[in-house]
Amino acid sequence: MEIRAEKSGDIAAIRMVNLAAFGRDSEANLVDQLRGVASTLSLVAVEAEQIVGHVFFSPVTIEGTCPDPFLMLGLGPVAVLPDRQRQGIGSLLIHHGLEVCRQLGCKAVVVLGYPEYYRRFGFGPAKQKGLSCEYPVPNEVFMVLELEPDALVACQGLIKYRPEFHGL
Ligand SMILES: CC(C)(COP(=O)(O)OP(=O)(O)OC[C@H]1O[C@@H](n2cnc3c(N)ncnc32)[C@H](O)[C@@H]1OP(=O)(O)O)[C@@H](O)C(=O)NCCC(=O)NCCS
């Protein structure tokens, strides 16, 4: 299994993985809309030359107090082909993705998702770090991971995703 950055020839396969995993086109469309936006990160999992998984990160902004500059990214969507789920591919993509985020100078990553799943990567409730979500979601599903110790000590407020997320 190889985890690598998206290449120009991967676009159709990435779309297919997102369509298959989510059973709708919203996430695939979102990735297509955000492709090429500054500070986005798109990684694929490749096995026998087939793309079997995909993870995407995009920049979020903070309305509140925060050092400037401060790169924070939102994880998602992440998708694995249905017949390849629960084989560790999603975990590989996320671990690798978080490492690339760290190398890019990203200080923290937020995610909206299943707490039981994201806890294993070190994510915890964002509210405990003083961060809230612009969307009306239960507190426990909005999580954050600091990529440097105490990265969020001086950073608190309302997290806003790219506007392309609004229709999701
Ligand atoms: C979520 C997803 C990316 C995980 O990828 P994966 O390759 O199946 O995950 P892994 O094999 O690394 O991890 C499997 C673990 O995730 C857990 N898991 C998978 N989907 C889960 C869910 N919806 N809720 C809670 N846990 C889940 C499994 O219980 C499993 O736990 P275990 O190892 O203790 O058995 C994949 O299942 C998927 O594409 N789902 C559909 C799209 C989606 O919901 N994406 C996430 C929201 S952006």
The ligand as a Tripos MOL2 file, in Angstrom:
@<TRIPOS>MOLECULE
LIG
   48    50     1     0     0
SMALL
NO_CHARGES

@<TRIPOS>ATOM
      1 C1        -14.4700    6.0190    7.7930 C.3       1 LIG1
      2 C2        -13.5060    5.3140    6.8130 C.3       1 LIG1
      3 C3        -12.7210    6.3310    6.0060 C.3       1 LIG1
      4 C4        -12.5420    4.4870    7.6660 C.3       1 LIG1
      5 O1        -11.6310    3.8470    6.7990 O.3       1 LIG1
      6 P1        -11.2520    2.3180    7.0380 P.3       1 LIG1
      7 O2        -10.1280    1.9830    6.1350 O.co2     1 LIG1
      8 O3        -12.4820    1.4940    6.9560 O.co2     1 LIG1
      9 O4        -10.7830    2.3940    8.5580 O.3       1 LIG1
     10 P2         -9.6620    1.5480    9.2810 P.3       1 LIG1
     11 O5         -9.6140    0.1610    8.7010 O.co2     1 LIG1
     12 O6         -8.4210    2.3080    9.3530 O.co2     1 LIG1
     13 O7        -10.2490    1.5010   10.7230 O.3       1 LIG1
     14 C5        -11.3110    0.6490   10.9690 C.3       1 LIG1
     15 C6        -11.8850    1.0410   12.2710 C.3       1 LIG1
     16 O8        -12.6810    2.1680   12.0600 O.3       1 LIG1
     17 C7        -13.9000    1.9720   12.6940 C.3       1 LIG1
     18 N1        -14.9240    2.6310   11.9160 N.ar      1 LIG1
     19 C8        -15.0990    2.6330   10.5890 C.ar      1 LIG1
     20 N2        -16.2090    3.3370   10.2810 N.ar      1 LIG1
     21 C9        -16.6950    3.7830   11.4600 C.ar      1 LIG1
     22 C10       -17.8060    4.5430   11.8340 C.ar      1 LIG1
     23 N3        -18.6970    4.9730   10.9230 N.pl3     1 LIG1
     24 N4        -17.9930    4.8420   13.1410 N.ar      1 LIG1
     25 C11       -17.1270    4.3740   14.0760 C.ar      1 LIG1
     26 N5        -16.0750    3.6500   13.7840 N.ar      1 LIG1
     27 C12       -15.8690    3.3480   12.5020 C.ar      1 LIG1
     28 C13       -14.1330    0.4890   12.6950 C.3       1 LIG1
     29 O9        -14.9130    0.1360   13.7920 O.3       1 LIG1
     30 C14       -12.7480   -0.0620   12.8230 C.3       1 LIG1
     31 O10       -12.4640   -0.2080   14.1800 O.3       1 LIG1
     32 P3        -11.6330   -1.4400   14.6820 P.3       1 LIG1
     33 O11       -10.2740   -1.3020   14.0420 O.co2     1 LIG1
     34 O12       -11.6100   -1.2690   16.1590 O.co2     1 LIG1
     35 O13       -12.4020   -2.6230   14.1890 O.co2     1 LIG1
     36 C15       -14.2560    4.3560    5.8590 C.3       1 LIG1
     37 O14       -14.9610    3.4300    6.6280 O.3       1 LIG1
     38 C16       -15.1900    5.0680    4.8990 C.2       1 LIG1
     39 O15       -14.8100    5.4090    3.7700 O.2       1 LIG1
     40 N6        -16.4580    5.2780    5.3100 N.am      1 LIG1
     41 C17       -17.4440    5.9240    4.4620 C.3       1 LIG1
     42 C18       -17.1500    7.3810    4.3430 C.3       1 LIG1
     43 C19       -17.1060    8.0880    5.6920 C.2       1 LIG1
     44 O16       -17.9990    7.9350    6.5050 O.2       1 LIG1
     45 N7        -16.0070    8.8630    5.9220 N.am      1 LIG1
     46 C20       -15.7790    9.5370    7.1880 C.3       1 LIG1
     47 C21       -16.4700   10.8080    7.3230 C.3       1 LIG1
     48 S1        -15.6140   12.1350    6.4860 S.3       1 LIG1
@<TRIPOS>BOND
     1     1     2 1
     2     2     3 1
     3     2     4 1
     4     2    36 1
     5     4     5 1
     6     5     6 1
     7     6     7 2
     8     6     8 1
     9     6     9 1
    10     9    10 1
    11    10    11 2
    12    10    12 1
    13    10    13 1
    14    13    14 1
    15    14    15 1
    16    15    16 1
    17    15    30 1
    18    16    17 1
    19    17    18 1
    20    17    28 1
    21    18    19 ar
    22    18    27 ar
    23    19    20 ar
    24    20    21 ar
    25    21    22 ar
    26    21    27 ar
    27    22    23 1
    28    22    24 ar
    29    24    25 ar
    30    25    26 ar
    31    26    27 ar
    32    28    29 1
    33    28    30 1
    34    30    31 1
    35    31    32 1
    36    32    33 2
    37    32    34 1
    38    32    35 1
    39    36    37 1
    40    36    38 1
    41    38    39 2
    42    38    40 1
    43    40    41 1
    44    41    42 1
    45    42    43 1
    46    43    44 2
    47    43    45 1
    48    45    46 1
    49    46    47 1
    50    47    48 1
@<TRIPOS>SUBSTRUCTURE
     1 LIG1         1 GROUP 0 **** ****
